Amino acid sequence: MTTVAGIQELSRVKFEGTRNAIVVAVSVSVGVLPMSFPALFAHASGPLRLVLESGIFLGAITAVLLNLVLNRGAADAAPADEQAVVVH
């Protein structure tokens, strides 16, 4: 259900003229890291380990940070009737 909801949400995102495709691609790639390479974060401990071993946490944090950095000012630059839908 989570995957379906995510796909539905992404179908409403404006990709043309924005950097949203990069945000989505990098976030999904980072979110897959704990499953693909479990040894990558094996040495982390405590609360940091909880975040690093969860693909959902990593993907969400990556999406928020990249959206803030890459799409800064994108909504201001878009015409009022065509506001860019940013990934959240």
N, C-alpha and C positions, 0 to 999 in steps of 0.2 A: 504494500500500500504506500509506503514511503517513497519508493522509486516511482510509482505511477504519479503520485502527487508532485514530485519533483519534475518529472517530464512534462506534466500539464503546466506547471509554473514556467518552465523554460520555453514552452511554446508561445507564451505571451511576451517574452523579452524581445526588445528591439536589438538586433545584432548589427544591422547595417549602420555605418557611421559612428559606431561606438566601439569600445574595447571590451564589450561584454563577452565575446567569443573567447578571448584570452583569459578572462576571469574564470569562465566556466571550465575551459580546458585544463588550466593549471590547477584549479581547485579539485576537480575530479581526479586528476593525476596524483596530487598530494594525498587525497583521501584514500586512494588505493594502496599507498605505500605500506601501511601497517600489515595488510594482508599479503602483499607481494614480497616484502622483505622484513619479516618479523624480527630478524636479528639486528636490524638497523637501529631500533630503539630499545634493545634488550638491556642496555646498561643504564637507562634512565630509572630514577627511583622516586618514590613519593607521589605527590600530586602531579608532577610533571609527567610521570609514567602513565597516569590515567589519561591525560590529554594526548600524549604521543602515541599511545596504543589504540586510540579510537579514530578510525577513519572519518567518522562523522564530525568529531571535534576538529580534526585537522583540516578537513575540507571546508567546514563552516568558517573557521578562523581565517583560512587562506582567502576564501571568497570575500569576506568582510574587509580584510586589509587591502586586497587587490582592488576591490571596488572603490574604496576610499582613495587609494593612490592613483589608480589609472583613470577613473571616471570623475575626478575632481573637476568641477566646473562644467561637466557635460550637460547637466540639466539647465544650467544658466545660459549655455550657448545655444541650446535648442529653441526653436520658436515656441511661443506659448501654447499653440494648438497641437504641437507635436513634441511634447516633453519626452525625453529619452526614458525608457523604462530601464532602470538599473537593477542588477541582480541583488537580491538581499537574502 
